[in-house]
Amino acid sequence: MNAHPDHHVIVAPPGDDIAKGDLLMEVKNVSLAFGGVKAITDISFDVRKGEIRAIIGPNGAGKTSMLNVINGFYTPQVGTITFRGQERRAMKPHHAVRQGIARTFQNVALFKGMSTLDNIMAGRSVLMKRSIGWQMLWHGPALAEEIEHREKVEEIIDFLEIEHIRRTPVGKLPYGLQKRVELGRALAMEPSLLLLDEPMAGMNLEEKEDMSRFILDVNQQRGTTIALIEHDMGVVMDLSDRVVVLDYGKKIADGAPDEVKNNQAVIDAYLGVPH
């Protein structure tokens, strides 16, 4: 699919016909600038089905901008994203969700007055087929669909071990549990690619250990491909299959965790060696 900023052609995601290890997404020569400020310069990397792909780098390296390009918040001036064989440059976030890309945010973005159950249920809205009229009536086909989606949500609640807070307004929950609820809402969209923007940010050691376990379980048990941004290098090295490193908006390394952590350019970037 070739799309341009003023013309979107959105095709529903194909069936799950990509084998584990095959190319799921390719970022090719992407550049993004705001006015005269370059956020990303000529970045290329890929994500393969079934892997955990980390995107790391110092503050201001362009990591979140890269995620924003992938899920349609930003449109790059140059370059393309190919996802499930469909190439595009511009896409709205809701189109990305329909194609199978879900996202969590660095700062928790939940409906604070709503319960855990209702927040996760909100993630199912993109998969609901009945019209808003049927949903308002909550009768017949809409009721049957609602029950089906609630069963999926309850499975996610069990999976994330948050049964005890299913009716609690998320604004009353500690930060670590809020992050877990946000993960649940993203999983409710049944994504082919899950983007995690600093899932461990602000967590204590115990919360990080819990979140690391759930990320691995999402990948291994649910078969979800994950691309994540994370500052905790220990977490990155433990979780990731491959790592791409950005610095000042440019790619400086890409490879297996052991290769990357021994790369001199990466060491220099994290130690703050002057450029």
VEXDREN-2710 file (C-alpha; in Angstrom, 1 decimal):
% VEXDREN-2710
k/r/px/py/pz
1/MET/0.0/0.0/0.0
2/ASN/1.4/3.4/-1.0
3/ALA/-0.2/6.2/1.1
4/HIS/0.5/9.9/1.0
5/PRO/-0.2/12.5/3.7
6/ASP/-3.3/13.8/1.8
7/HIS/-4.6/10.4/0.8
8/HIS/-5.1/7.3/3.1
9/VAL/-5.9/3.9/1.8
10/ILE/-6.6/1.7/4.7
11/VAL/-6.8/-2.1/4.3
12/ALA/-7.9/-4.4/7.0
13/PRO/-5.1/-6.6/8.3
14/PRO/-4.7/-9.9/6.6
15/GLY/-5.0/-13.2/8.4
16/ASP/-2.2/-14.4/10.6
17/ASP/-0.1/-15.7/7.7
18/ILE/3.3/-14.4/8.7
19/ALA/5.5/-17.1/10.2
20/LYS/7.5/-16.5/13.4
21/GLY/10.9/-15.0/12.5
22/ASP/9.5/-13.5/9.2
23/LEU/9.5/-9.7/8.6
24/LEU/6.5/-8.1/10.3
25/MET/7.5/-4.4/10.0
26/GLU/10.2/-2.5/8.2
27/VAL/11.2/1.1/8.9
28/LYS/13.0/2.4/5.8
29/ASN/15.1/5.7/5.6
30/VAL/12.7/7.6/7.9
31/SER/13.4/11.2/8.7
32/LEU/11.3/13.5/10.8
33/ALA/11.8/17.2/11.5
34/PHE/9.9/19.9/13.4
35/GLY/10.7/23.2/11.7
36/GLY/14.4/23.2/11.5
37/VAL/14.9/20.7/14.3
38/LYS/15.7/17.1/13.2
39/ALA/14.1/14.5/15.5
40/ILE/15.0/11.5/13.3
41/THR/17.5/11.3/10.5
42/ASP/17.5/8.4/7.9
43/ILE/16.5/5.6/10.3
44/SER/16.1/2.1/9.1
45/PHE/15.5/-1.1/11.0
46/ASP/13.0/-4.0/11.0
47/VAL/10.9/-6.0/13.5
48/ARG/10.4/-9.8/13.0
49/LYS/7.3/-11.7/14.1
50/GLY/7.6/-13.2/17.6
51/GLU/10.5/-11.1/18.8
52/ILE/11.0/-8.5/21.5
53/ARG/12.7/-5.6/19.7
54/ALA/14.2/-2.8/21.9
55/ILE/14.7/0.8/20.9
56/ILE/17.2/2.5/23.2
57/GLY/19.2/5.6/23.5
58/PRO/19.9/8.6/25.7
59/ASN/17.2/11.3/26.4
60/GLY/16.5/13.2/23.2
61/ALA/17.7/10.4/21.0
62/GLY/14.4/10.3/19.0
63/LYS/12.9/7.1/20.5
64/THR/9.4/8.3/21.2
65/SER/9.3/10.2/18.0
66/MET/10.1/6.9/16.2
67/LEU/7.1/5.2/18.0
68/ASN/4.9/8.1/17.1
69/VAL/5.8/7.6/13.4
70/ILE/5.1/3.9/13.6
71/ASN/1.6/4.3/15.0
72/GLY/0.6/7.3/13.0
73/PHE/0.9/10.2/15.4
74/TYR/3.6/11.8/13.2
75/THR/4.1/11.7/9.5
76/PRO/7.7/11.6/8.4
77/GLN/9.0/14.0/5.7
78/VAL/11.0/11.1/4.2
79/GLY/10.8/7.3/4.3
80/THR/8.2/4.6/4.7
81/ILE/6.9/2.0/7.1
82/THR/6.0/-1.4/5.8
83/PHE/3.7/-3.4/8.1
84/ARG/2.4/-6.8/7.2
85/GLY/3.5/-6.2/3.6
86/GLN/1.7/-2.9/3.2
87/GLU/3.8/0.2/2.7
88/ARG/2.8/3.6/3.8
89/ARG/4.2/6.9/4.9
90/ALA/1.1/8.5/6.5
91/MET/-1.5/6.9/8.7
92/LYS/-3.9/8.0/11.4
93/PRO/-3.5/6.3/14.8
94/HIS/-7.0/4.7/14.7
95/HIS/-6.0/3.2/11.3
96/ALA/-2.9/1.8/12.8
97/VAL/-4.9/0.2/15.6
98/ARG/-7.2/-1.4/13.0
99/GLN/-4.2/-2.8/11.2
100/GLY/-3.0/-4.4/14.4
101/ILE/-0.7/-1.9/16.1
102/ALA/-1.4/-1.1/19.8
103/ARG/0.5/1.2/22.1
104/THR/1.1/2.1/25.8
105/PHE/2.5/5.5/26.8
106/GLN/5.4/6.8/28.9
107/ASN/2.8/8.7/31.0
108/VAL/-0.2/6.5/31.9
109/ALA/-3.1/7.4/29.6
110/LEU/-6.2/5.8/31.3
111/PHE/-9.7/6.9/32.2
112/LYS/-9.0/7.6/35.8
113/GLY/-12.7/7.6/37.0
114/MET/-13.4/4.3/35.3
115/SER/-12.8/0.8/36.7
116/THR/-10.0/-1.5/35.6
117/LEU/-12.6/-3.7/33.8
118/ASP/-14.1/-0.7/31.9
119/ASN/-10.6/0.6/30.9
120/ILE/-9.6/-2.7/29.4
121/MET/-13.1/-3.0/27.8
122/ALA/-12.4/0.3/26.1
123/GLY/-9.6/-1.4/24.2
124/ARG/-12.1/-3.8/22.6
125/SER/-14.1/-1.0/21.0
126/VAL/-12.1/-1.2/17.8
127/LEU/-13.1/-4.8/17.4
128/MET/-16.8/-4.3/17.9
129/LYS/-18.9/-4.8/14.8
130/ARG/-22.3/-3.6/15.9
131/SER/-23.3/0.0/15.3
132/ILE/-23.5/2.6/18.1
133/GLY/-27.3/2.4/17.9
134/TRP/-27.2/-1.4/18.7
135/GLN/-24.7/-0.8/21.5
136/MET/-26.9/1.9/23.1
137/LEU/-29.9/-0.5/23.0
138/TRP/-27.7/-3.2/24.6
139/HIS/-30.1/-5.8/23.2
140/GLY/-30.0/-8.8/20.8
141/PRO/-26.8/-8.9/18.7
142/ALA/-25.2/-6.1/20.6
143/LEU/-25.7/-7.8/23.9
144/ALA/-24.3/-11.1/22.6
145/GLU/-21.3/-9.2/21.2
146/GLU/-20.8/-7.4/24.6
147/ILE/-20.8/-10.7/26.5
148/GLU/-18.2/-12.1/24.1
149/HIS/-15.9/-9.1/24.5
150/ARG/-16.3/-9.1/28.2
151/GLU/-15.2/-12.8/28.3
152/LYS/-12.0/-11.7/26.4
153/VAL/-11.4/-8.9/28.9
154/GLU/-11.8/-11.3/31.9
155/GLU/-9.2/-13.5/30.3
156/ILE/-6.8/-10.6/30.2
157/ILE/-7.6/-9.6/33.8
158/ASP/-6.7/-13.2/34.8
159/PHE/-3.6/-13.3/32.7
160/LEU/-2.3/-10.0/34.3
161/GLU/-3.3/-11.2/37.8
162/ILE/-5.4/-8.1/38.5
163/GLU/-8.7/-9.8/39.5
164/HIS/-8.7/-8.0/42.9
165/ILE/-8.8/-4.6/41.3
166/ARG/-11.3/-5.3/38.4
167/ARG/-13.9/-3.0/39.9
168/THR/-11.6/-0.4/41.3
169/PRO/-11.4/3.1/39.6
170/VAL/-7.9/3.2/38.2
171/GLY/-7.2/6.6/39.6
172/LYS/-7.1/5.0/43.0
173/LEU/-4.5/2.4/42.0
174/PRO/-0.8/2.6/42.7
175/TYR/1.3/3.5/39.7
176/GLY/2.6/0.0/39.0
177/LEU/-0.9/-1.4/38.8
178/GLN/-2.0/1.5/36.5
179/LYS/0.8/0.5/34.1
180/ARG/-0.5/-3.1/34.2
181/VAL/-4.0/-1.9/33.4
182/GLU/-2.7/0.1/30.5
183/LEU/-0.9/-3.0/29.2
184/GLY/-4.2/-4.9/29.5
185/ARG/-6.1/-2.3/27.5
186/ALA/-3.5/-2.6/24.7
187/LEU/-3.7/-6.4/24.8
188/ALA/-7.5/-6.1/24.5
189/MET/-7.0/-4.7/21.0
190/GLU/-5.4/-8.1/20.0
191/PRO/-2.4/-6.5/18.3
192/SER/0.1/-8.1/15.9
193/LEU/2.6/-5.5/17.1
194/LEU/2.6/-4.1/20.6
195/LEU/4.5/-0.8/21.2
196/LEU/5.6/-0.2/24.8
197/ASP/6.9/3.3/25.6
198/GLU/9.1/3.0/28.8
199/PRO/6.9/0.4/30.5
200/MET/9.2/0.4/33.6
201/ALA/9.4/4.2/34.0
202/GLY/8.8/5.3/37.6
203/MET/8.6/1.7/39.0
204/ASN/10.4/0.2/42.0
205/LEU/12.4/-3.0/41.7
206/GLU/9.5/-5.3/42.5
207/GLU/7.2/-3.6/40.0
208/LYS/9.8/-3.8/37.3
209/GLU/10.2/-7.5/38.0
210/ASP/6.5/-8.0/37.7
211/MET/6.2/-6.0/34.5
212/SER/9.2/-7.8/33.0
213/ARG/7.5/-11.2/33.7
214/PHE/4.3/-10.0/32.1
215/ILE/6.1/-8.7/29.0
216/LEU/7.8/-12.0/28.5
217/ASP/4.5/-13.9/29.0
218/VAL/2.8/-11.6/26.5
219/ASN/5.5/-12.4/24.0
220/GLN/5.9/-16.1/24.7
221/GLN/2.4/-17.3/25.8
222/ARG/0.3/-15.0/23.6
223/GLY/2.7/-14.8/20.7
224/THR/2.6/-11.0/20.5
225/THR/5.5/-9.2/18.8
226/ILE/6.8/-6.3/20.9
227/ALA/8.8/-3.2/20.2
228/LEU/9.7/-1.4/23.4
229/ILE/11.6/1.7/24.5
230/GLU/13.3/1.3/27.9
231/HIS/16.0/3.2/29.8
232/ASP/16.8/0.3/32.2
233/MET/19.7/-1.4/30.4
234/GLY/19.5/-4.5/32.6
235/VAL/15.8/-4.9/31.6
236/VAL/16.7/-4.4/27.9
237/MET/19.5/-6.9/27.9
238/ASP/17.3/-9.5/29.7
239/LEU/14.2/-9.1/27.6
240/SER/15.2/-8.3/24.1
241/ASP/16.1/-10.4/21.1
242/ARG/17.5/-7.5/19.2
243/VAL/18.3/-3.9/20.0
244/VAL/18.5/-0.8/17.9
245/VAL/20.3/2.2/19.4
246/LEU/19.5/5.9/18.5
247/ASP/21.6/8.9/19.5
248/TYR/20.7/12.5/18.4
249/GLY/18.1/11.1/16.0
250/LYS/20.5/8.8/14.2
251/LYS/21.0/5.0/14.4
252/ILE/24.4/4.1/15.9
253/ALA/24.0/0.4/16.4
254/ASP/21.7/-2.5/15.7
255/GLY/22.0/-6.2/16.7
256/ALA/21.9/-8.7/19.5
257/PRO/22.0/-7.4/23.1
258/ASP/25.6/-8.6/23.7
259/GLU/26.8/-7.0/20.4
260/VAL/25.2/-3.7/21.3
261/LYS/26.4/-3.4/24.9
262/ASN/30.0/-3.9/23.7
263/ASN/29.7/-1.4/20.8
264/GLN/32.0/1.6/21.5
265/ALA/29.6/4.1/19.9
266/VAL/26.8/2.9/22.3
267/ILE/29.2/3.1/25.3
268/ASP/30.2/6.6/24.3
269/ALA/26.6/7.7/23.9
270/TYR/25.5/6.4/27.4
271/LEU/28.7/7.8/29.1
272/GLY/28.0/11.2/27.5
273/VAL/31.2/11.5/25.4
274/PRO/31.0/14.8/23.6
275/HIS/30.0/14.7/19.9
END
